Structures are given as C-alpha cells and as structure tokens.
Amino acid sequence: MDRWIAVLGSALLVAACSGAGGTTATPGATEAGPSASQASPTDRPFKASMSGTEVTLNPSIPEGRCVEKAGVADALATFVGRGDATDLGPVDVVAEHCSDFDTQTYSDGRLTITVANGDILKGTYGNGVSTAPPPLNGFRDDFTFVDGGAGRFVVASGGGTESGFFNSDTNEWSLQMDGAISYGGD
C-alpha cells in the first residue's frame, strides 16, 4: 500500500513540476485567457419544457425532405411553440418531421430553438416510439444538437431524450427535453 502511495505521490509531483520551467504563449490569448473566438466549448446540462397549439400537416413535401421515407411519408408535420430551457430562459421552438400515418412513426426530425436575444440552436431528432395511442399521442425520441445555429450556437453539440404528448383532437402538444449541451464562444 505504501508503495502505491509513493508511486501516486511521485506522479503528482512530476505532473505539478512539468510546467515549472516557464510559460508558453498561446496564439490569441491574453493575460485574461483565450480570445472569444478561441473559447473552449461549454458543457452543461440541458433541460427544457415546451408546448404549443400550432400544428401543420403538409402533404406537399418539399424537395430534399423526407428522403429516408421517400414514397412512404404522408406529410411534413410542423410544430410551433414556446417554452423555457435551462440557462437559456424563454425560447421559441419550431420542430418538423416526416410523418408516416400507416405506421404511426416519424423520421428526419429537425429542431430550431430561438433564444430571446436572437441566438439560434439547431438540432435533429429521431428514433421515436409511440407511448400512447391517439387521440392523445405519446412519444419519446432522441435529439442531437448540431452546428449551424447563430450567435453562441454556431458550433454546438450534445443531445438527450425528449418525451411528450400531441393531442390530435385539439392540436395541443407539450414536450420535455433532458440531456446535455456543449457550445463555444459564450
């Protein structure tokens, strides 16, 4: 046991002393740290609660959408709503996916979350399963944040699961998102 403590102590001493010979300047860095354009991504938990009453089913699927379900998808479903997200505050959300009415499945989900200051977070979702039958359609799927947003979310990653309900009689929907997010430049 004493031998392992000595080995661990020596390793810590070597690690601590390895930078003792001076400092090396980092391009773009100042006394205060790296410049904003070189900021490290920020990892943090992500939780959101969103809801809405605006749902559109468009049977005229635009070119380039629903390729995975070509000839099978019945409509492009669009959900618009509002909510709150961890560290982001109030948000607006637009989600759309390719719906297959025969199998009650959906694919090629795309998500846009807009923060009050105008920053835009992009994501995708899929691997969905139905958890309750119509008219109160329950669902659960996986989401992934992707690059291509705006503001602090130009570079973004992370993801998690989302679950909720869509009432096909009233067009009301709600969802809860739970996962993690990483983005740079904030």
SVG drawing of the C-alpha trace seen along z (x, -y; Angstrom):
<svg xmlns="http://www.w3.org/2000/svg" viewBox="-61 -40 74 42">
<polyline fill="none" stroke="black" stroke-width="0.4" points="0.0,0.0 2.8,-2.4 4.4,-1.6 1.3,-2.7 1.1,-5.9 4.7,-6.7 4.1,-6.0 1.0,-8.2 2.8,-10.9 5.7,-10.8 3.4,-11.0 1.6,-14.0 4.9,-15.7 6.1,-15.2 2.8,-16.5 3.0,-19.6 6.6,-20.3 6.3,-19.8 5.2,-23.3 7.6,-24.9 10.2,-25.9 8.1,-28.9 5.1,-29.6 4.3,-29.3 2.2,-31.9 -1.0,-30.7 -1.9,-32.4 -4.9,-34.6 -4.5,-34.5 -4.1,-37.4 -3.4,-37.7 -7.1,-37.2 -7.3,-34.0 -8.1,-32.9 -9.9,-35.2 -13.6,-34.7 -13.1,-33.2 -10.8,-30.6 -13.0,-29.9 -13.4,-26.3 -16.9,-24.7 -19.0,-24.9 -20.5,-21.6 -23.7,-21.9 -26.9,-20.1 -29.9,-20.9 -33.5,-20.7 -36.4,-22.3 -40.2,-22.3 -42.1,-23.4 -45.7,-23.5 -47.9,-24.9 -51.2,-24.6 -49.9,-25.3 -49.5,-22.1 -49.4,-21.9 -49.5,-18.7 -48.3,-19.5 -48.9,-16.7 -46.8,-18.5 -43.4,-17.5 -40.7,-19.9 -37.9,-18.6 -35.0,-17.2 -37.1,-16.4 -38.2,-13.0 -35.7,-11.3 -35.4,-8.4 -39.1,-7.8 -39.4,-8.7 -42.8,-7.4 -43.8,-6.4 -44.1,-9.7 -47.6,-11.1 -46.8,-14.6 -44.3,-17.0 -45.5,-17.8 -44.6,-21.2 -45.0,-22.1 -44.6,-25.7 -44.5,-26.7 -42.8,-28.3 -41.1,-27.2 -38.2,-27.6 -34.8,-26.0 -32.0,-25.7 -29.7,-28.7 -31.5,-30.0 -34.7,-31.3 -37.7,-31.8 -37.4,-30.2 -39.4,-29.8 -39.3,-26.4 -40.1,-25.0 -39.9,-21.3 -40.7,-19.4 -40.5,-15.8 -41.7,-13.3 -44.8,-11.5 -45.9,-8.1 -49.6,-7.7 -49.8,-4.0 -47.1,-3.0 -47.6,-6.0 -43.9,-6.7 -41.8,-9.8 -38.3,-10.4 -35.9,-13.2 -36.8,-15.5 -35.3,-19.0 -35.5,-21.4 -34.9,-25.1 -34.8,-26.8 -34.6,-30.6 -33.5,-32.4 -34.8,-35.8 -31.5,-37.5 -31.8,-36.0 -29.3,-33.2 -30.5,-30.1 -29.8,-26.5 -30.3,-23.8 -30.9,-20.1 -32.2,-16.8 -34.4,-14.1 -35.4,-10.6 -35.6,-7.0 -39.1,-7.8 -41.5,-5.5 -45.2,-5.9 -46.0,-5.7 -49.8,-6.2 -52.4,-5.8 -54.5,-8.6 -56.0,-11.0 -53.5,-11.7 -50.4,-10.5 -47.5,-10.0 -43.9,-9.9 -40.3,-9.6 -37.3,-10.1 -33.6,-11.1 -32.4,-14.6 -28.9,-15.8 -27.7,-19.4 -25.8,-20.3 -23.6,-23.1 -25.2,-25.7 -27.1,-27.9 -26.5,-31.5 -24.7,-33.5 -23.2,-31.3 -24.7,-28.2 -22.8,-28.4 -20.9,-25.4 -23.0,-23.2 -23.2,-19.5 -24.8,-17.3 -28.3,-15.8 -30.5,-13.6 -34.1,-12.4 -37.4,-14.2 -40.9,-12.9 -44.3,-14.4 -47.9,-14.3 -49.7,-15.5 -53.5,-15.7 -54.7,-15.2 -58.2,-16.4 -57.1,-19.8 -53.6,-20.2 -52.1,-20.9 -48.7,-19.4 -46.1,-19.5 -42.6,-18.1 -39.8,-17.8 -36.2,-17.6 -33.4,-16.2 -29.8,-16.0 -26.5,-17.9 -25.3,-20.7 -21.8,-22.0 -21.2,-25.2 -18.3,-27.6 -17.9,-31.4 -20.1,-32.4"/>
</svg>
